[in-house]
Amino acid sequence: MVENQKAMPQPEMRRIRRIHFVGIGGVGMCGIAEVLLNLGYQVSGSDLKESPVTDRLKSFGAQIFIGHRAENAAEADVLVVSSAVNTSNPEVATALERRIPVVPRAEMLAELMRYRHGIAVAGTHGKTTTTSLIASVFAAGGLDPTFVIGGRLNAAGTNAQLGTSRYLIAEADESDASFLHLQPLVAVVTNIDEDHMATYDGDFNKLKKTFVEFLHNLPFYGLAVVCLDDPVVREILPLVKRPTVTYGFSEDADVRAINVRQEGMQTFFTVLRPDREPLDVSVNMPGNHNVLNSLATICIATDEGVSDEAIVEGLSRFAGVGRRFQVYGQLPVEGGDVMLVDDYGHHPTEVAAVIKAVRGGWPERRLVMVYQPHRYSRTRDLYDDFVNVLADANVLLLMEVYPAGEEPIPGADSRKLCNSIRQRGQLDPIYIERGVDLAPIVKPLLRAGDILLCQGAGDIGGLAPKLLASPLFAAAKGKSK
């Protein structure tokens, strides 16, 4: 029974007392650091600049260094690094010289998961939302899980939390294949799409095989929860030799959704499960992609014995994740307001899902979109897909590509994207150079009732709050009173 799920003690990592994170402010690193702090380890970390994340960790007792220097790692028993950090980093070089272990973040996450009931969520899209939904439903069921998420869970105000039960819920990152370090008891695969292909030598078959290998990290008594609507997941399913539950809209899925209805931000649907009565649920998120994320959650919660009442409550009370269709508020314009939305989507599939959600929830409204491509390599590899999907906005402003450490690639920039979209004849995109103040450009384009979507994984994340605080819109608010 759910009530009897007791926490398992976390064994100490023998001689490890001080753990140093190189790039501790990163979204994949800070959550693990916070859990380790709460387990009683001494945690230090370095990053290039201060942030709310580093301030939070400092308040919990972490020692934070700004800048990377050899002496930062001198007293560490182990270094934790992301895939973005290489051996030229002075802290890593010092650790290697002194024979201090250097481990990838996923290996440290695997260590946390080793003695717990691990639930790992993998997939190209939807990992963060699905992981967050599972944590929310488990909390509603009284399970108090530990979770490590790649985004800020709005209700908790953090992306990580140490719970008292045996459950650890975490994202499994395929971008560098590091999810192969994890050995969970339950694994989710939401979908498999072309992204981070450099990791897989540009070979999509290699990516698919890696997902199969990840699922085979499950023990023979584990459970694979996979989305049958995704054609690639359906393709690899016969290769997966582990107990499996499928979900989706497909009639042959084990757990499926019917009667889907969207009303603005809310989505209502009925869930069909084997040997169960139909379950009516709602989530405060738009779009069929979030129905699928909810179905994955329902599969796991049902298997773990969470009551239907707790499932319904956890889904309906879910307050979302930072930068996942996050509504910042209303921008005042002449004659009314504009709904301001911020979203992290940076792959054509994610962009298409969000546009579809907007059209489904607000069919009568115009979509004004400010989009910032993320990485030159992704823009190059998925160029035609970006052209097709971005052309579906009513008004489009394209910021220059956020490089994420990459060097420019000829022909894989936003100016070229603008030209290609313009040639389709559907719309005339506006190219935005780096560092330009967007408020004076955006404001004349807006009409009352519009939805303004700021989307991308780069520094566009700071745009929505800047627009909301802009004197230009404050002046408009004064006039509209």
N, C-alpha and C positions, 0 to 999 in steps of 0.2 A: 504494500500500500504506500501511497505517496507520503503519508504522515511519518513513516518509519525511515525515510531516507536520511541517514545521519552523515555528517561530514567525516571524511577520512583525514587523519592528520597528514600534513605535508611534511615528508621527511626532509631533514636538512641535507644540503648538498655538501656534505662532509667538510672539506677544508675551506669552502667558499663562504666568505663573510662580506666582503666588499665587492659589489658588482658595478662596473663602469659602462655606461652606454655612450657610444660615439654617435652623435646625432639624436640626442635624447628627446628633442622636441618633435620628432617625426611622429606621424599619426600611428605608425605601426610599432613604435618603440615606447612611447610614453605610457601606454596602457600596461605593458608588461612591467615597466619600471614601477608604476603605482602599485600593482599587485605585490611585487617583491618588497616594496617598502612596508606594505601592510602585513607581510609575513615576517617582518622583523629584520630583514637584511639591510646592510648599509649600502645605499645607492648613491652613486655620483654619475654625472653625465656632462657632456659638452655639446654645444651647438653654436651656430654662427651668430645667432642673435637671441635676445630675450623674447618671450612670448607669453601669453596667458597660460600656455601649457607648462612652460618652465617655471613660471611663478607658482602655479598650483603644486608642482612637484617639490619646489623649494619649501612651500608651506607645510608639506608632509615630512620634511626632514632631509630631502635630497640635497647633495652639494652640487651646485650648477656652475660650470665654467663656460664663459663666453669666448669662443675661439678654440681652435684645436692646437694643443701644445703637448709636447712629450711628457712634461711633468704631471699633467692631469691624470695620467694612467699609472703613475709610478707605484701607487699603493694598492692597486686593484688586484683582486684574486682571479678575475675573469673579465674580459671585454666582450660586450655584445654590440654587434654591428649590423647595419642594414646592407642590402646589396649595392647601395649607392656609394659605400665606403670601400676604398681599396687599400692596398698595402703601402701606398705612398703617404697615407695619413700619418702624421708624426706620432699619434697615440698608438695606432696599430703597429707601426714600426718599432716603437719602444717595447710594446708587449711581446712582439715576436722575438726581439733581441733578448728579453729577459725570460723567455719561455713561459709567459703568462698566457693561458688559453684565450683564443679569440674565436668566438662562436657566432654564427648568424642568429638573428632575432628569432627565427622559427625554431631553432634548436633549443633556445631558452624557453620558448612557449611550449615546446614538446616536453621539456623537463617539468614544467608546471602541470602539464596534462598527464604525466606518466602515472601518477597515483590517484587520479581522479576519474570520474565518469566523463570522458571528453566527448564533446559534440563539436565537430568542425564543419564549417560552412564554406564550400568552394564553389567556383563558377565565375565566368567572366563578368557577369552583371548580377546585381542584387544581393551580394554577400553581406554588405553592411546592414541593409534593411532587414534581411532575413535573420541574421544573428541577433539584431536588436529585438525583433519580434519574439524570437524564442526566449530571450532573457525576460521580456515583459510578461509573456504568458507563464513562464515558470515562476516568476515572482508572484503573479496573481494566484498561482496554485500553491503558494507557501513553500516553494522549494529553495528560495534564496540562493541563486546560483552565483558563482564567480563568472565574470564575463570580461572579454577583451575584444573590443570592437574597433573598426577602422573609421569611426565617426563618433561625434558627440551624441549620446543618447539624451534627448531633451529632458525627459522626466528625471533622470539621475544627475544631469549636469556634467557628465563625465563620459569617457569612452571605456572605462574599466572600473571594476569593483570587486572586492574580495567578499564572497559570500560564505555562509556557514555550512552549506550542504556539500555533497560530494561532486556536484555538477560544475564543470568548466565549459563554457560556451565561447567559441572563438572563431574568427575568420581564418580561412586557410588560403594563403596567397600563392596563386599559380604564376605570378608575374616573373619570378626568378626560379620557379620550380621548388622553392623552399618548403612548400606544403608537404613534400615527401618526408620531411623530418617528423611529421605528426603521426601519431598512432592512436586515433580516437576510437571510441566504441560505437559512435554514430557519425556518419559522414553524409553531408548534403552536397549534391551537385545541381545548381540552379540552371546552368546552361554552359555551353562551350562555344566560344566564338573566336575569331581571329583577332588577337591582341597580344602584345609583348612577344611578337614572333621572333625577335632577335635571340631570345632565350632558347628557342627551339629550332635555331638555324633556318628559319623561314619555312619549316616543314610542318604543315598542319597535322599530318599523321603522327608526327612525334608528339605534338601537343595532346592529341587524343589518347595516345598510348600512355602518356604521363598521368592523365586523369584516371585511366584504368589502374595504373600502378598505385595511385593515391588510394583508390577504393580498396585495393588489395592489402593496404596497410591495416584495414579493419581485421579484427580477429574473426574466426569462423562463426562466432556467436554474436558478432556485431550487426549493424544495420546500415545499409545504403539507402538514402532517400533521394530520389532523382526525378527530375521533371521530364515527363514523357512527351510534352509538347515540343521540346527542343529536338530538332532532327538529328543533331550530332549525338546527344545523349541517348536517343533511341537507337542510333547506329551502334554505339559501343556497349549497350546493355547486355547483349548475348555474351560478351567477353568478361562480364563481371561475375565472379564466382563467390558471391557473398549474398546473404539474405537481403532482399530488396523490397522496398515499397515505392511505387510510382505515384506521381500526382500530376494534375493538369486539367485542362478543359477536355482533353481527349476522352472518348467514351470507354476506351480500354484502360484508362488509368485506374489504379486502386482507389485513390482519393481524388475526387474531382469536384469542380464548382459548376453550378448551374444557376440560372435566373439572376445573372449579374446585372446590377443597376447602379449607375453612378449619378449622384446629385452633388455637384460642386466638389468639395473636398472629400465627401463621404462616398464609400463604395459598399453596396449591400450584395450579398450572395448567399446561396445555400450550398452546404457541403454534403456530399454523399460519400459514406465510408462503408466498408464491408461489415455486415452484421451490426450496424448501428442505425439509429433513427436519423433522418436528415437534420442537419444543424444549421440554423439561420445565424449568420454573423455579419458584422459590419466593421470596417476599418476607416480611420480618418485620413485616408490617403487615396488619391485618384489613380485610376489606370488598371488595366488587366494585369500588368506586370506585378503590381502589388497584391492582386488576388493570388497570383502564383507564389509570391513570397509568403503570403499568409497560409496557403495550402501546405507548403513545406513545414511551416511551424506546427500546423494542426497534425500532420503526420507524426512528428516527433513527440508532441505533447500527448497525443492519444497513446502512442506506444509506451510512454513513460508513466501512464496512469493518471495524468492530469485530468481533472473533471471537466465535463463540457461547460459547466458554469464558469470555471476559471478560464477556459479557453475563450469563451465569449467575452468575459470581462477584460482579460489581458489584451485582446485584439481591439476592443472598442475604446479602451482607455489609453491605447498606445499614442504617445504624443509626438512620435516621429524622431528623425535623426537629423542633426545639423547638416545643411546643404543638400538634403534630399527632398526636393520640391518644398522648400521651406518658405512659407509666406511671411514676408517681413512686415507687411502692412499695406496701407493705401497711400499712394502719391496723389496729392490734390492737383488737378488740372482744371482748365476752364470747363464748366458745365458738370463737373463730377470728380470721380476718382479713378485711379489706375491701380490694379492689384499688382504688387511687386513680389516676384518669386525668385528665389535663388536655388540653383541646382548644380550638383557636382558632375553630372553626366558629361563624359568626354569621349565616348565611342558612338559611332553612328546608330547602333542599335539602341543605346540609351537615349540619344537625342530623339529618335523616332518614337520611343515609348512615351517620353514626356510630352511631345507634341500631340500624340494620340490621346493622352490623358487630358490635355487642355481642351482638345476638340470635343471629347466625350463629356466633360463636366461643364464646359462653358461654350457650347456650340455657336452662340450668337456673338461672341467676342472676337476682336482682332488679337492676334499674337504678335507683339513686338519683341524681337529677340536680339539680345546682345550675346554673342558667342565668342569664346576664346579657345581656339584649338590648343591641344596639349601635346607637345612633342612634335618635332619635324618628322621623325620617323613614322609616327602614327598617321600624320597628315598625308605623307607620301604613300604609305601602304594601303590606306583606306580612302584615298582621294575621291574616287568616283562615288563612293557611298556617302561621303560628306556632302558632295555637290547635290546629290539626289535628295537627301533628307533636309538639309538646310534650306532648300528651295521651297519647302512647305510652310515657312513662316509667312506672315503678311508683310512685315517689315523686318529687315535683317541688318544688323550692324556687326561687322566682323573685326574683332581685335586681332592684333598681330599674334602669331603663335607664341605660346609660353614654352620656352626651350627646355626647361627642366634639366639643364646641364648639357644639352645637346648643341652641336654646331649646326648652323643653318644648312639646309639641303635645297639646292636649286629646284625651283618649281613646286616646292612643298611649303608655301607660305600663304598668308591670308589674302594678299593682293591677287595672287593667281587664283585662289578659290573664288574671290569676288568676280573675277573675269569669267570664270567657267560657269558660275551660277547665272551671271548676267546674260550669257549667250543662250541660255535655255529660254529666255524671254518671259519668265514668270514674274521675276522681281529684280529690282536694281539695288544690290547690296551696297552698304556704305562701309568703306575701309577705314579702320581706326588705327592710327599709328600709336606706338608705345608711348606712354606717359601723358596722353591727351586727357584733359578734363572732359568727362563724358556728359555731365549734366546739361551743359548748354547745347550739346548736339542732340541728346535724347529728347529733351523737353518739347521742342517744337513738333516732334514726330508723334506725340501722344495725343490720344483722344479719350474722352470720358468713356469708361467701360472697358478699355483695353486691358490686356494682361501683359506686363513687362517681365520677361524671363531673362535673367542673367545666368548664363550656363558655361561651365568649364571647370577644369581641375586645377587651374593655375591661380594667379593672384586676382583673378576676377572675383574670387570669393569675398574680397573686400569691397566690391562695387555696390552691392545692394545697401549696406549701411551708410555708405557715402552719399548715395542718392537720397536716401531717407533724411539725412542730415543737411543736405544741400540748401543754402539760402534761397536758391532759385525756386525750389518747391515750397519752402517755408513762406516765401512771398506770395506764391499762388494760393497757399492755404489761407493767408490773411485776406486775400481778395475774395475768396469763395465764401467767407463768413457772412 
